[in-house]
Amino acid sequence: MTKKSEIESFWDFVGRFEDYIGSGIAKEHEPFVFAKVDNDQRRTPVSGAVSDDFLEYKELSDREKNLEWQRCCENMKGCCLCGLSSIRHSVVPGTAAQKFDLLVIGDYPSAQEDSSGRNSGAAFEYLGKWLNSIEAAVGENAAYASVLKCCPGSLAEIDSFTVGACRPYLERQMAIASPKVILATGSLFLRWFLNSKEPLPAARGRLFEYRSIPVIVTYDPQTVLNESGLRRPVWEDLKTVRRLLNNRLIND
């Protein structure tokens, strides 16, 4: 992973370049600092008490969590609980971590991931660059999962029954990981787990909570690849994730 000083210099350069392209003026920016989030305790709680599963898995070592995660993924492979099982090529369960500090939750697998059965493709690689910029990496100190484990044929395939069928899988993955922070990319976690009816642009920038875990919501990587103007708000969200992680790692 990239050294902290290199990250700071890189994002300072990006900020100046984007300002220059937009206005012709390279403005001075507040230096990027890995710091504590002042509102770490001012979250929006949206779930009930922490379940016994969450408390049980929290006490496991990272090695034990990894083994439990793999067992959970194996249990998903023959799933036929909803209609997506009839149109998918494969279940895409997610990617474990050596150390479960951060859990990234996407919406659903892409067509490429559906074909390969694993997390891959341009959007997933782009996500990797996001995480690298805050000293994180999927498979190292971050795990990845999605709300749906199968690729929907269309957005019309996503309803309460479909999400409900997949929900126990993600609930277990969250319990196993018991991460310090959750980064939710896309709108499905926001709608179906955080119970928010707000559009994602209105919800991002705020701190939510799910079973005592702080949650940051932001745009999904594919949307940002298609709309470059969203890169700046995503970067602000990523900085918040890094600050939350630093704060919680210190306090733990």
NUKE-125259 format. One record per residue (C-alpha): residue in one letter; x negated, y negated, z negated. Coordinates in steps of 0.001 Angstrom, whole numbers, padded with zeros to 6 digits, always signed. Layout:
N
AXYZ;...
! end
This chain:
252
M+000000+000000+000000;T-001067-003591+000624;K-002851-005542-002097;K-000888-008245-003897;S-003045-011135-002650;E-002670-009960+000939;I+001116-009770+000525;E+001277-013314-000826;S-000831-014667+002035;F+001169-012749+004635;W+004555-014041+003493;D+003264-017576+003137;F+002153-017366+006767;V+005539-015923+007832;G+007382-018732+006065;R+005269-021429+007692;F+005600-019810+011129;E+009396-019530+010904;D+009670-023168+009797;Y+007490-024262+012696;I+009561-022309+015227;G+012787-023741+013814;S+011823-027370+013301;G+008341-027929+014714;I+007053-028606+011194;A+005110-026150+009022;K+006371-026969+005516;E+004727-026246+002193;H+006396-023330+000410;E+006576-022403-003220;P+003942-019687-003676;F+005292-016157-003864;V+004735-014848-007378;F+005593-011433-008804;A+007429-012700-011863;K+010203-011901-014289;V+013802-012490-013150;D+015389-014865-015621;N+018888-013441-015142;D+017913-009791-015616;Q+020567-009453-018307;R+023210-011485-016464;R+024441-008780-014172;T+027945-008025-012954;P+028879-004677-014563;V+031194-002639-012357;S+031193+000838-013879;G+032081+002523-017132;A+029862+004136-019691;V+026733+005962-018613;S+027602+009628-018033;D+025901+012524-019816;D+024225+013489-016514;F+022557+010092-016259;L+021256+010338-019813;E+020092+013937-019328;Y+018129+013344-016130;K+016557+010140-017458;E+014488+012200-019881;L+012969+014396-017146;S+009436+013919-015833;D+009015+012677-012263;R+007959+016183-011207;E+011126+017650-012726;K+013222+014945-011087;N+011658+015797-007730;L+012571+019467-008118;E+016134+018609-009133;W+016404+016258-006146;Q+015328+019052-003783;R+017927+021411-005293;C+020582+018756-004824;C+019568+018311-001173;E+019732+022071-000564;N+023271+022115-001922;M+024351+019541+000647;K+023268+021397+003758;G+026343+023581+004171;C+028829+020913+003098;C+032223+021004+004845;L+034219+018797+002477;C+035295+016256+005108;G+035848+015916+008855;L+032303+014698+009503;S+031115+018288+009089;S+032762+019159+012427;I+030974+016450+014434;R+027529+016295+012827;H+024400+018088+013972;S+022815+018128+010528;V+023139+016810+006989;V+020589+014109+006126;P+020260+014318+002339;G+017568+011696+001709;T+013934+011445+000673;A+012521+012073-002807;A+009685+010181-004509;Q+006604+010948-006549;K+007761+008290-009017;F+011401+007205-009071;D+011053+003499-009871;L+013270+002291-007020;L+016212+003936-005250;V+017192+002538-001855;I+020736+003397-000766;G+021792+003000+002858;D+025193+003460+004489;Y+024861+006600+006636;P+022362+008435+008869;S+021680+007194+012398;A+022230+009355+015477;Q+018479+010044+015571;E+018495+011129+011940;D+021528+013297+012644;S+019532+015090+015346;S+016364+015537+013286;G+017935+016135+009875;R+015559+013696+008172;N+015167+009974+007623;S+013440+008512+010674;G+013789+005995+013494;A+013106+002303+014052;A+015394+001059+011268;F+013879+003416+008703;E+010366+002378+009756;Y+011429-001257+009412;L+012692-000506+005914;G+009247+000895+005182;K+007710-002465+006095;W+010149-004246+003792;L+009181-002036+000883;N+005462-002226+001632;S+005704-006010+001310;I+006760-005588-002343;E+004290-002806-003148;A+006781+000049-002748;A+007064+003007-000376;V+009636+005726+000196;G+008135+009007-000963;E+005758+007288-003371;N+007472+005012-005903;A+010808+004752-004091;A+013416+007329-003112;Y+015994+006972-000346;A+019573+008206-000072;S+022705+007176+001794;V+026359+006907+000792;L+027340+009303+003582;K+025118+012282+004334;C+026452+012827+007868;C+026505+010456+010823;P+030069+009243+011516;G+031252+009317+015095;S+032569+005786+014614;L+033297+003353+011803;A+036904+004570+011969;E+035668+007862+010498;I+034723+006106+007245;D+037623+006072+004795;S+038209+006691+001101;F+038508+010462+001607;T+035208+010676+003510;V+033328+008542+000989;G+034971+010420-001872;A+033781+013761-000491;C+030171+012546-000425;R+030320+010589-003655;P+029327+013445-006035;Y+026132+014017-004041;L+025014+010397-004338;E+026118+010228-007976;R+023876+013173-008739;Q+020974+011672-006802;M+021320+008428-008743;A+021433+010365-012003;I+018370+012438-011089;A+016366+009409-009979;S+017549+007251-012914;P+015687+004395-011193;K+014649+001084-012672;V+016430-000735-009807;I+018765+000124-006927;L+018497-001669-003578;A+021696-001126-001568;T+021330-001905+002140;G+024645-002254+003948;S+028229-002596+002767;L+029382+000915+001789;F+027808+000981-001688;L+029065-002542-002289;R+032632-001591-001370;W+033007+001936-002704;F+030673+002013-005711;L+030551-001618-006831;N+034263-001991-006029;S+033728-005352-004365;K+036035-006633-001647;E+033642-009436-000783;P+031825-009407+002551;L+028149-008604+002168;P+026923-012166+002932;A+028958-013441-000027;A+027779-010679-002384;R+024056-010704-001672;G+021920-012924-003864;R+023784-011759-006972;L+022771-009149-009494;F+025182-006229-009972;E+025011-003270-012301;Y+025918+000377-011810;R+025769+002685-014845;S+023368+000284-016548;I+021092+000142-013468;P+020591-003321-011876;V+021657-003384-008227;I+020643-005785-005454;V+022637-005646-002216;T+021262-006830+001117;Y+021648-006344+004858;D+020778-002998+006411;P+017554-002817+008449;Q+019272-002133+011788;T+021396-005278+011453;V+018286-007339+010696;L+016486-005839+013699;N+019399-007083+015815;E+019696-010459+014074;S+016288-011897+013207;G+017866-014861+011397;L+018695-012533+008517;R+015039-011847+007694;R+014712-014779+005284;P+017673-013812+003027;V+016444-010206+003015;W+013013-011380+001918;E+014584-013324-000955;D+016427-010155-002008;L+013228-008111-001828;K+011397-010602-004034;T+014182-010227-006596;V+013806-006437-006468;R+010066-006724-007095;R+010566-009089-010006;L+013189-006804-011536;L+010870-003828-011188;N+007998-005695-012810;N+010201-006852-015652;R+011650-003405-016367;L+008335-001596-016009;I+006804-003956-018563;N+009735-003592-020963;D+009707+000207-020674;
! end
